[in-house]
Amino acid sequence: MNIGSVEKKDYLALIKIWEESVRATHVFLKEEDLIALKPLILDHYFDAVHLTGVRNADGEITGFCGVHDNNIEMLFVSPSARGTGVGTALTRHAIEKQGVTRVDVNEQNEQALGFYRHMGFVVIGRSPLDGQGKPYPLLHMQLSSV
């Protein structure tokens, strides 16, 4: 799988993947939360991380990962590419090439929690609120080999 850099010109494709993925996996979020997060991610959060993406044979991005300070800050895969190894490839790349050792996961997102456990992360802590101060608890995870 080819993993490469993502540029500002790709942000609209990324936010589309983000929204589709969140709607498929973050069923606990309210619509107003999604509406509030979307411009923050597009205008601020993408610029705060090192983004990498996987492109399909047509050159379209099918998944992306944002890393900052050895932490996976965002990992989203297009629903049409779920189960094809895109998330695994992005996570392995983040660990092996970007030195990732940590990730925070919404406690209610059981699919993501299971995925990161499968990838070798273990829960080391919990916060009752998410990064926006909303009542969506976060589980702090670290690679078990660290």
Chimera marker file (.cmm) of the C-alpha trace (Angstrom):
<marker_set name="trace">
<marker id="1" x="0.000" y="0.000" z="0.000" r="1" g="1" b="0" radius="0.5"/>
<marker id="2" x="1.399" y="3.393" z="-0.990" r="1" g="1" b="0" radius="0.5"/>
<marker id="3" x="1.485" y="5.911" z="1.845" r="1" g="1" b="0" radius="0.5"/>
<marker id="4" x="2.451" y="9.469" z="1.041" r="1" g="1" b="0" radius="0.5"/>
<marker id="5" x="2.231" y="13.041" z="2.189" r="1" g="1" b="0" radius="0.5"/>
<marker id="6" x="-1.009" y="14.955" z="2.154" r="1" g="1" b="0" radius="0.5"/>
<marker id="7" x="-1.111" y="18.617" z="1.176" r="1" g="1" b="0" radius="0.5"/>
<marker id="8" x="-3.447" y="21.525" z="1.837" r="1" g="1" b="0" radius="0.5"/>
<marker id="9" x="-5.055" y="20.993" z="-1.581" r="1" g="1" b="0" radius="0.5"/>
<marker id="10" x="-6.213" y="17.576" z="-0.273" r="1" g="1" b="0" radius="0.5"/>
<marker id="11" x="-8.031" y="18.971" z="2.777" r="1" g="1" b="0" radius="0.5"/>
<marker id="12" x="-11.492" y="18.911" z="1.176" r="1" g="1" b="0" radius="0.5"/>
<marker id="13" x="-11.053" y="15.230" z="0.339" r="1" g="1" b="0" radius="0.5"/>
<marker id="14" x="-9.859" y="14.583" z="3.894" r="1" g="1" b="0" radius="0.5"/>
<marker id="15" x="-12.787" y="16.351" z="5.536" r="1" g="1" b="0" radius="0.5"/>
<marker id="16" x="-15.173" y="14.306" z="3.381" r="1" g="1" b="0" radius="0.5"/>
<marker id="17" x="-13.484" y="11.090" z="4.558" r="1" g="1" b="0" radius="0.5"/>
<marker id="18" x="-13.534" y="12.392" z="8.147" r="1" g="1" b="0" radius="0.5"/>
<marker id="19" x="-17.265" y="13.106" z="8.038" r="1" g="1" b="0" radius="0.5"/>
<marker id="20" x="-18.208" y="9.831" z="6.336" r="1" g="1" b="0" radius="0.5"/>
<marker id="21" x="-16.035" y="7.853" z="8.734" r="1" g="1" b="0" radius="0.5"/>
<marker id="22" x="-17.286" y="9.648" z="11.844" r="1" g="1" b="0" radius="0.5"/>
<marker id="23" x="-20.900" y="9.134" z="10.811" r="1" g="1" b="0" radius="0.5"/>
<marker id="24" x="-20.180" y="5.408" z="10.370" r="1" g="1" b="0" radius="0.5"/>
<marker id="25" x="-18.199" y="4.873" z="13.597" r="1" g="1" b="0" radius="0.5"/>
<marker id="26" x="-18.940" y="7.668" z="16.086" r="1" g="1" b="0" radius="0.5"/>
<marker id="27" x="-22.672" y="7.069" z="16.435" r="1" g="1" b="0" radius="0.5"/>
<marker id="28" x="-22.551" y="8.525" z="19.971" r="1" g="1" b="0" radius="0.5"/>
<marker id="29" x="-21.779" y="12.043" z="18.675" r="1" g="1" b="0" radius="0.5"/>
<marker id="30" x="-24.621" y="14.509" z="18.268" r="1" g="1" b="0" radius="0.5"/>
<marker id="31" x="-25.193" y="16.282" z="14.967" r="1" g="1" b="0" radius="0.5"/>
<marker id="32" x="-24.335" y="19.642" z="16.548" r="1" g="1" b="0" radius="0.5"/>
<marker id="33" x="-20.982" y="18.191" z="17.662" r="1" g="1" b="0" radius="0.5"/>
<marker id="34" x="-20.166" y="17.169" z="14.089" r="1" g="1" b="0" radius="0.5"/>
<marker id="35" x="-21.190" y="20.578" z="12.762" r="1" g="1" b="0" radius="0.5"/>
<marker id="36" x="-18.998" y="22.328" z="15.353" r="1" g="1" b="0" radius="0.5"/>
<marker id="37" x="-15.979" y="20.052" z="14.782" r="1" g="1" b="0" radius="0.5"/>
<marker id="38" x="-15.898" y="20.174" z="10.987" r="1" g="1" b="0" radius="0.5"/>
<marker id="39" x="-14.579" y="23.763" z="10.572" r="1" g="1" b="0" radius="0.5"/>
<marker id="40" x="-12.127" y="23.298" z="13.470" r="1" g="1" b="0" radius="0.5"/>
<marker id="41" x="-10.648" y="20.234" z="11.803" r="1" g="1" b="0" radius="0.5"/>
<marker id="42" x="-10.558" y="21.815" z="8.355" r="1" g="1" b="0" radius="0.5"/>
<marker id="43" x="-9.171" y="25.192" z="9.452" r="1" g="1" b="0" radius="0.5"/>
<marker id="44" x="-6.955" y="24.268" z="12.407" r="1" g="1" b="0" radius="0.5"/>
<marker id="45" x="-6.455" y="20.591" z="13.286" r="1" g="1" b="0" radius="0.5"/>
<marker id="46" x="-5.189" y="19.443" z="9.889" r="1" g="1" b="0" radius="0.5"/>
<marker id="47" x="-2.459" y="22.113" z="10.060" r="1" g="1" b="0" radius="0.5"/>
<marker id="48" x="-1.449" y="21.011" z="13.579" r="1" g="1" b="0" radius="0.5"/>
<marker id="49" x="-0.436" y="17.467" z="12.593" r="1" g="1" b="0" radius="0.5"/>
<marker id="50" x="1.793" y="15.697" z="10.084" r="1" g="1" b="0" radius="0.5"/>
<marker id="51" x="-0.641" y="14.128" z="7.643" r="1" g="1" b="0" radius="0.5"/>
<marker id="52" x="-0.099" y="11.019" z="5.575" r="1" g="1" b="0" radius="0.5"/>
<marker id="53" x="-2.589" y="9.292" z="3.329" r="1" g="1" b="0" radius="0.5"/>
<marker id="54" x="-3.261" y="6.211" z="1.268" r="1" g="1" b="0" radius="0.5"/>
<marker id="55" x="-4.382" y="6.675" z="-2.323" r="1" g="1" b="0" radius="0.5"/>
<marker id="56" x="-6.219" y="4.155" z="-4.471" r="1" g="1" b="0" radius="0.5"/>
<marker id="57" x="-5.313" y="3.283" z="-8.077" r="1" g="1" b="0" radius="0.5"/>
<marker id="58" x="-7.220" y="6.375" z="-9.269" r="1" g="1" b="0" radius="0.5"/>
<marker id="59" x="-5.178" y="8.644" z="-6.987" r="1" g="1" b="0" radius="0.5"/>
<marker id="60" x="-8.046" y="9.274" z="-4.577" r="1" g="1" b="0" radius="0.5"/>
<marker id="61" x="-7.255" y="9.347" z="-0.862" r="1" g="1" b="0" radius="0.5"/>
<marker id="62" x="-8.976" y="6.439" z="0.913" r="1" g="1" b="0" radius="0.5"/>
<marker id="63" x="-7.624" y="7.040" z="4.403" r="1" g="1" b="0" radius="0.5"/>
<marker id="64" x="-5.391" y="9.384" z="6.346" r="1" g="1" b="0" radius="0.5"/>
<marker id="65" x="-3.492" y="9.697" z="9.591" r="1" g="1" b="0" radius="0.5"/>
<marker id="66" x="-2.411" y="12.782" z="11.509" r="1" g="1" b="0" radius="0.5"/>
<marker id="67" x="0.505" y="12.534" z="13.946" r="1" g="1" b="0" radius="0.5"/>
<marker id="68" x="1.832" y="15.041" z="16.467" r="1" g="1" b="0" radius="0.5"/>
<marker id="69" x="4.376" y="14.495" z="19.227" r="1" g="1" b="0" radius="0.5"/>
<marker id="70" x="4.445" y="10.670" z="18.904" r="1" g="1" b="0" radius="0.5"/>
<marker id="71" x="0.650" y="10.560" z="19.178" r="1" g="1" b="0" radius="0.5"/>
<marker id="72" x="-1.912" y="9.529" z="16.552" r="1" g="1" b="0" radius="0.5"/>
<marker id="73" x="-4.251" y="12.504" z="16.666" r="1" g="1" b="0" radius="0.5"/>
<marker id="74" x="-6.516" y="11.334" z="13.850" r="1" g="1" b="0" radius="0.5"/>
<marker id="75" x="-6.937" y="8.190" z="11.793" r="1" g="1" b="0" radius="0.5"/>
<marker id="76" x="-9.854" y="7.975" z="9.416" r="1" g="1" b="0" radius="0.5"/>
<marker id="77" x="-10.641" y="5.570" z="6.597" r="1" g="1" b="0" radius="0.5"/>
<marker id="78" x="-13.315" y="6.021" z="3.968" r="1" g="1" b="0" radius="0.5"/>
<marker id="79" x="-16.206" y="3.631" z="4.699" r="1" g="1" b="0" radius="0.5"/>
<marker id="80" x="-15.752" y="2.152" z="1.218" r="1" g="1" b="0" radius="0.5"/>
<marker id="81" x="-12.145" y="1.220" z="2.107" r="1" g="1" b="0" radius="0.5"/>
<marker id="82" x="-12.786" y="-0.176" z="5.576" r="1" g="1" b="0" radius="0.5"/>
<marker id="83" x="-11.523" y="-3.704" z="6.042" r="1" g="1" b="0" radius="0.5"/>
<marker id="84" x="-8.989" y="-3.416" z="3.214" r="1" g="1" b="0" radius="0.5"/>
<marker id="85" x="-5.905" y="-2.789" z="5.380" r="1" g="1" b="0" radius="0.5"/>
<marker id="86" x="-5.755" y="0.995" z="4.952" r="1" g="1" b="0" radius="0.5"/>
<marker id="87" x="-6.028" y="1.713" z="8.692" r="1" g="1" b="0" radius="0.5"/>
<marker id="88" x="-3.511" y="-0.985" z="9.538" r="1" g="1" b="0" radius="0.5"/>
<marker id="89" x="-1.035" y="0.326" z="6.955" r="1" g="1" b="0" radius="0.5"/>
<marker id="90" x="-1.389" y="3.905" z="8.196" r="1" g="1" b="0" radius="0.5"/>
<marker id="91" x="-0.960" y="2.842" z="11.819" r="1" g="1" b="0" radius="0.5"/>
<marker id="92" x="2.099" y="0.694" z="11.075" r="1" g="1" b="0" radius="0.5"/>
<marker id="93" x="3.603" y="3.575" z="9.112" r="1" g="1" b="0" radius="0.5"/>
<marker id="94" x="2.949" y="5.946" z="12.012" r="1" g="1" b="0" radius="0.5"/>
<marker id="95" x="4.619" y="3.550" z="14.453" r="1" g="1" b="0" radius="0.5"/>
<marker id="96" x="7.572" y="2.519" z="12.277" r="1" g="1" b="0" radius="0.5"/>
<marker id="97" x="8.315" y="5.768" z="10.422" r="1" g="1" b="0" radius="0.5"/>
<marker id="98" x="6.964" y="8.496" z="12.703" r="1" g="1" b="0" radius="0.5"/>
<marker id="99" x="7.754" y="7.074" z="16.142" r="1" g="1" b="0" radius="0.5"/>
<marker id="100" x="4.157" y="6.883" z="17.348" r="1" g="1" b="0" radius="0.5"/>
<marker id="101" x="3.715" y="5.326" z="20.777" r="1" g="1" b="0" radius="0.5"/>
<marker id="102" x="0.341" y="6.768" z="21.892" r="1" g="1" b="0" radius="0.5"/>
<marker id="103" x="-3.247" y="7.322" z="20.804" r="1" g="1" b="0" radius="0.5"/>
<marker id="104" x="-6.417" y="8.588" z="22.487" r="1" g="1" b="0" radius="0.5"/>
<marker id="105" x="-9.685" y="6.845" z="21.618" r="1" g="1" b="0" radius="0.5"/>
<marker id="106" x="-13.277" y="7.747" z="22.409" r="1" g="1" b="0" radius="0.5"/>
<marker id="107" x="-14.414" y="5.194" z="24.970" r="1" g="1" b="0" radius="0.5"/>
<marker id="108" x="-17.729" y="4.749" z="23.115" r="1" g="1" b="0" radius="0.5"/>
<marker id="109" x="-15.941" y="3.923" z="19.852" r="1" g="1" b="0" radius="0.5"/>
<marker id="110" x="-15.597" y="0.198" z="20.490" r="1" g="1" b="0" radius="0.5"/>
<marker id="111" x="-14.459" y="-0.518" z="16.915" r="1" g="1" b="0" radius="0.5"/>
<marker id="112" x="-11.486" y="1.847" z="17.257" r="1" g="1" b="0" radius="0.5"/>
<marker id="113" x="-10.673" y="0.520" z="20.718" r="1" g="1" b="0" radius="0.5"/>
<marker id="114" x="-10.578" y="-3.041" z="19.378" r="1" g="1" b="0" radius="0.5"/>
<marker id="115" x="-8.515" y="-1.956" z="16.371" r="1" g="1" b="0" radius="0.5"/>
<marker id="116" x="-5.863" y="-0.233" z="18.468" r="1" g="1" b="0" radius="0.5"/>
<marker id="117" x="-5.720" y="-3.166" z="20.897" r="1" g="1" b="0" radius="0.5"/>
<marker id="118" x="-5.150" y="-5.430" z="17.883" r="1" g="1" b="0" radius="0.5"/>
<marker id="119" x="-2.339" y="-3.088" z="16.782" r="1" g="1" b="0" radius="0.5"/>
<marker id="120" x="-0.587" y="-3.513" z="20.156" r="1" g="1" b="0" radius="0.5"/>
<marker id="121" x="-1.866" y="-0.573" z="22.203" r="1" g="1" b="0" radius="0.5"/>
<marker id="122" x="-3.051" y="-0.909" z="25.800" r="1" g="1" b="0" radius="0.5"/>
<marker id="123" x="-5.175" y="1.460" z="27.880" r="1" g="1" b="0" radius="0.5"/>
<marker id="124" x="-3.064" y="3.403" z="30.381" r="1" g="1" b="0" radius="0.5"/>
<marker id="125" x="-5.554" y="6.069" z="31.480" r="1" g="1" b="0" radius="0.5"/>
<marker id="126" x="-8.935" y="7.712" z="31.028" r="1" g="1" b="0" radius="0.5"/>
<marker id="127" x="-10.258" y="11.264" z="30.820" r="1" g="1" b="0" radius="0.5"/>
<marker id="128" x="-13.984" y="11.923" z="31.408" r="1" g="1" b="0" radius="0.5"/>
<marker id="129" x="-14.117" y="14.655" z="28.728" r="1" g="1" b="0" radius="0.5"/>
<marker id="130" x="-12.866" y="14.880" z="25.151" r="1" g="1" b="0" radius="0.5"/>
<marker id="131" x="-10.565" y="17.595" z="23.805" r="1" g="1" b="0" radius="0.5"/>
<marker id="132" x="-13.477" y="20.000" z="23.373" r="1" g="1" b="0" radius="0.5"/>
<marker id="133" x="-14.643" y="19.486" z="26.955" r="1" g="1" b="0" radius="0.5"/>
<marker id="134" x="-17.621" y="17.368" z="25.873" r="1" g="1" b="0" radius="0.5"/>
<marker id="135" x="-18.782" y="14.343" z="27.896" r="1" g="1" b="0" radius="0.5"/>
<marker id="136" x="-17.228" y="11.805" z="25.510" r="1" g="1" b="0" radius="0.5"/>
<marker id="137" x="-14.608" y="10.015" z="27.649" r="1" g="1" b="0" radius="0.5"/>
<marker id="138" x="-11.205" y="9.358" z="26.138" r="1" g="1" b="0" radius="0.5"/>
<marker id="139" x="-9.093" y="6.291" z="26.742" r="1" g="1" b="0" radius="0.5"/>
<marker id="140" x="-5.363" y="7.008" z="26.649" r="1" g="1" b="0" radius="0.5"/>
<marker id="141" x="-3.503" y="4.153" z="25.000" r="1" g="1" b="0" radius="0.5"/>
<marker id="142" x="0.179" y="3.342" z="24.597" r="1" g="1" b="0" radius="0.5"/>
<marker id="143" x="2.031" y="0.703" z="22.629" r="1" g="1" b="0" radius="0.5"/>
<marker id="144" x="2.533" y="-2.271" z="24.909" r="1" g="1" b="0" radius="0.5"/>
<marker id="145" x="6.152" y="-2.568" z="23.766" r="1" g="1" b="0" radius="0.5"/>
<marker id="146" x="7.015" y="0.905" z="25.137" r="1" g="1" b="0" radius="0.5"/>
<link id1="1" id2="2" r="1" g="1" b="0" radius="0.2"/>
<link id1="2" id2="3" r="1" g="1" b="0" radius="0.2"/>
<link id1="3" id2="4" r="1" g="1" b="0" radius="0.2"/>
<link id1="4" id2="5" r="1" g="1" b="0" radius="0.2"/>
<link id1="5" id2="6" r="1" g="1" b="0" radius="0.2"/>
<link id1="6" id2="7" r="1" g="1" b="0" radius="0.2"/>
<link id1="7" id2="8" r="1" g="1" b="0" radius="0.2"/>
<link id1="8" id2="9" r="1" g="1" b="0" radius="0.2"/>
<link id1="9" id2="10" r="1" g="1" b="0" radius="0.2"/>
<link id1="10" id2="11" r="1" g="1" b="0" radius="0.2"/>
<link id1="11" id2="12" r="1" g="1" b="0" radius="0.2"/>
<link id1="12" id2="13" r="1" g="1" b="0" radius="0.2"/>
<link id1="13" id2="14" r="1" g="1" b="0" radius="0.2"/>
<link id1="14" id2="15" r="1" g="1" b="0" radius="0.2"/>
<link id1="15" id2="16" r="1" g="1" b="0" radius="0.2"/>
<link id1="16" id2="17" r="1" g="1" b="0" radius="0.2"/>
<link id1="17" id2="18" r="1" g="1" b="0" radius="0.2"/>
<link id1="18" id2="19" r="1" g="1" b="0" radius="0.2"/>
<link id1="19" id2="20" r="1" g="1" b="0" radius="0.2"/>
<link id1="20" id2="21" r="1" g="1" b="0" radius="0.2"/>
<link id1="21" id2="22" r="1" g="1" b="0" radius="0.2"/>
<link id1="22" id2="23" r="1" g="1" b="0" radius="0.2"/>
<link id1="23" id2="24" r="1" g="1" b="0" radius="0.2"/>
<link id1="24" id2="25" r="1" g="1" b="0" radius="0.2"/>
<link id1="25" id2="26" r="1" g="1" b="0" radius="0.2"/>
<link id1="26" id2="27" r="1" g="1" b="0" radius="0.2"/>
<link id1="27" id2="28" r="1" g="1" b="0" radius="0.2"/>
<link id1="28" id2="29" r="1" g="1" b="0" radius="0.2"/>
<link id1="29" id2="30" r="1" g="1" b="0" radius="0.2"/>
<link id1="30" id2="31" r="1" g="1" b="0" radius="0.2"/>
<link id1="31" id2="32" r="1" g="1" b="0" radius="0.2"/>
<link id1="32" id2="33" r="1" g="1" b="0" radius="0.2"/>
<link id1="33" id2="34" r="1" g="1" b="0" radius="0.2"/>
<link id1="34" id2="35" r="1" g="1" b="0" radius="0.2"/>
<link id1="35" id2="36" r="1" g="1" b="0" radius="0.2"/>
<link id1="36" id2="37" r="1" g="1" b="0" radius="0.2"/>
<link id1="37" id2="38" r="1" g="1" b="0" radius="0.2"/>
<link id1="38" id2="39" r="1" g="1" b="0" radius="0.2"/>
<link id1="39" id2="40" r="1" g="1" b="0" radius="0.2"/>
<link id1="40" id2="41" r="1" g="1" b="0" radius="0.2"/>
<link id1="41" id2="42" r="1" g="1" b="0" radius="0.2"/>
<link id1="42" id2="43" r="1" g="1" b="0" radius="0.2"/>
<link id1="43" id2="44" r="1" g="1" b="0" radius="0.2"/>
<link id1="44" id2="45" r="1" g="1" b="0" radius="0.2"/>
<link id1="45" id2="46" r="1" g="1" b="0" radius="0.2"/>
<link id1="46" id2="47" r="1" g="1" b="0" radius="0.2"/>
<link id1="47" id2="48" r="1" g="1" b="0" radius="0.2"/>
<link id1="48" id2="49" r="1" g="1" b="0" radius="0.2"/>
<link id1="49" id2="50" r="1" g="1" b="0" radius="0.2"/>
<link id1="50" id2="51" r="1" g="1" b="0" radius="0.2"/>
<link id1="51" id2="52" r="1" g="1" b="0" radius="0.2"/>
<link id1="52" id2="53" r="1" g="1" b="0" radius="0.2"/>
<link id1="53" id2="54" r="1" g="1" b="0" radius="0.2"/>
<link id1="54" id2="55" r="1" g="1" b="0" radius="0.2"/>
<link id1="55" id2="56" r="1" g="1" b="0" radius="0.2"/>
<link id1="56" id2="57" r="1" g="1" b="0" radius="0.2"/>
<link id1="57" id2="58" r="1" g="1" b="0" radius="0.2"/>
<link id1="58" id2="59" r="1" g="1" b="0" radius="0.2"/>
<link id1="59" id2="60" r="1" g="1" b="0" radius="0.2"/>
<link id1="60" id2="61" r="1" g="1" b="0" radius="0.2"/>
<link id1="61" id2="62" r="1" g="1" b="0" radius="0.2"/>
<link id1="62" id2="63" r="1" g="1" b="0" radius="0.2"/>
<link id1="63" id2="64" r="1" g="1" b="0" radius="0.2"/>
<link id1="64" id2="65" r="1" g="1" b="0" radius="0.2"/>
<link id1="65" id2="66" r="1" g="1" b="0" radius="0.2"/>
<link id1="66" id2="67" r="1" g="1" b="0" radius="0.2"/>
<link id1="67" id2="68" r="1" g="1" b="0" radius="0.2"/>
<link id1="68" id2="69" r="1" g="1" b="0" radius="0.2"/>
<link id1="69" id2="70" r="1" g="1" b="0" radius="0.2"/>
<link id1="70" id2="71" r="1" g="1" b="0" radius="0.2"/>
<link id1="71" id2="72" r="1" g="1" b="0" radius="0.2"/>
<link id1="72" id2="73" r="1" g="1" b="0" radius="0.2"/>
<link id1="73" id2="74" r="1" g="1" b="0" radius="0.2"/>
<link id1="74" id2="75" r="1" g="1" b="0" radius="0.2"/>
<link id1="75" id2="76" r="1" g="1" b="0" radius="0.2"/>
<link id1="76" id2="77" r="1" g="1" b="0" radius="0.2"/>
<link id1="77" id2="78" r="1" g="1" b="0" radius="0.2"/>
<link id1="78" id2="79" r="1" g="1" b="0" radius="0.2"/>
<link id1="79" id2="80" r="1" g="1" b="0" radius="0.2"/>
<link id1="80" id2="81" r="1" g="1" b="0" radius="0.2"/>
<link id1="81" id2="82" r="1" g="1" b="0" radius="0.2"/>
<link id1="82" id2="83" r="1" g="1" b="0" radius="0.2"/>
<link id1="83" id2="84" r="1" g="1" b="0" radius="0.2"/>
<link id1="84" id2="85" r="1" g="1" b="0" radius="0.2"/>
<link id1="85" id2="86" r="1" g="1" b="0" radius="0.2"/>
<link id1="86" id2="87" r="1" g="1" b="0" radius="0.2"/>
<link id1="87" id2="88" r="1" g="1" b="0" radius="0.2"/>
<link id1="88" id2="89" r="1" g="1" b="0" radius="0.2"/>
<link id1="89" id2="90" r="1" g="1" b="0" radius="0.2"/>
<link id1="90" id2="91" r="1" g="1" b="0" radius="0.2"/>
<link id1="91" id2="92" r="1" g="1" b="0" radius="0.2"/>
<link id1="92" id2="93" r="1" g="1" b="0" radius="0.2"/>
<link id1="93" id2="94" r="1" g="1" b="0" radius="0.2"/>
<link id1="94" id2="95" r="1" g="1" b="0" radius="0.2"/>
<link id1="95" id2="96" r="1" g="1" b="0" radius="0.2"/>
<link id1="96" id2="97" r="1" g="1" b="0" radius="0.2"/>
<link id1="97" id2="98" r="1" g="1" b="0" radius="0.2"/>
<link id1="98" id2="99" r="1" g="1" b="0" radius="0.2"/>
<link id1="99" id2="100" r="1" g="1" b="0" radius="0.2"/>
<link id1="100" id2="101" r="1" g="1" b="0" radius="0.2"/>
<link id1="101" id2="102" r="1" g="1" b="0" radius="0.2"/>
<link id1="102" id2="103" r="1" g="1" b="0" radius="0.2"/>
<link id1="103" id2="104" r="1" g="1" b="0" radius="0.2"/>
<link id1="104" id2="105" r="1" g="1" b="0" radius="0.2"/>
<link id1="105" id2="106" r="1" g="1" b="0" radius="0.2"/>
<link id1="106" id2="107" r="1" g="1" b="0" radius="0.2"/>
<link id1="107" id2="108" r="1" g="1" b="0" radius="0.2"/>
<link id1="108" id2="109" r="1" g="1" b="0" radius="0.2"/>
<link id1="109" id2="110" r="1" g="1" b="0" radius="0.2"/>
<link id1="110" id2="111" r="1" g="1" b="0" radius="0.2"/>
<link id1="111" id2="112" r="1" g="1" b="0" radius="0.2"/>
<link id1="112" id2="113" r="1" g="1" b="0" radius="0.2"/>
<link id1="113" id2="114" r="1" g="1" b="0" radius="0.2"/>
<link id1="114" id2="115" r="1" g="1" b="0" radius="0.2"/>
<link id1="115" id2="116" r="1" g="1" b="0" radius="0.2"/>
<link id1="116" id2="117" r="1" g="1" b="0" radius="0.2"/>
<link id1="117" id2="118" r="1" g="1" b="0" radius="0.2"/>
<link id1="118" id2="119" r="1" g="1" b="0" radius="0.2"/>
<link id1="119" id2="120" r="1" g="1" b="0" radius="0.2"/>
<link id1="120" id2="121" r="1" g="1" b="0" radius="0.2"/>
<link id1="121" id2="122" r="1" g="1" b="0" radius="0.2"/>
<link id1="122" id2="123" r="1" g="1" b="0" radius="0.2"/>
<link id1="123" id2="124" r="1" g="1" b="0" radius="0.2"/>
<link id1="124" id2="125" r="1" g="1" b="0" radius="0.2"/>
<link id1="125" id2="126" r="1" g="1" b="0" radius="0.2"/>
<link id1="126" id2="127" r="1" g="1" b="0" radius="0.2"/>
<link id1="127" id2="128" r="1" g="1" b="0" radius="0.2"/>
<link id1="128" id2="129" r="1" g="1" b="0" radius="0.2"/>
<link id1="129" id2="130" r="1" g="1" b="0" radius="0.2"/>
<link id1="130" id2="131" r="1" g="1" b="0" radius="0.2"/>
<link id1="131" id2="132" r="1" g="1" b="0" radius="0.2"/>
<link id1="132" id2="133" r="1" g="1" b="0" radius="0.2"/>
<link id1="133" id2="134" r="1" g="1" b="0" radius="0.2"/>
<link id1="134" id2="135" r="1" g="1" b="0" radius="0.2"/>
<link id1="135" id2="136" r="1" g="1" b="0" radius="0.2"/>
<link id1="136" id2="137" r="1" g="1" b="0" radius="0.2"/>
<link id1="137" id2="138" r="1" g="1" b="0" radius="0.2"/>
<link id1="138" id2="139" r="1" g="1" b="0" radius="0.2"/>
<link id1="139" id2="140" r="1" g="1" b="0" radius="0.2"/>
<link id1="140" id2="141" r="1" g="1" b="0" radius="0.2"/>
<link id1="141" id2="142" r="1" g="1" b="0" radius="0.2"/>
<link id1="142" id2="143" r="1" g="1" b="0" radius="0.2"/>
<link id1="143" id2="144" r="1" g="1" b="0" radius="0.2"/>
<link id1="144" id2="145" r="1" g="1" b="0" radius="0.2"/>
<link id1="145" id2="146" r="1" g="1" b="0" radius="0.2"/>
</marker_set>
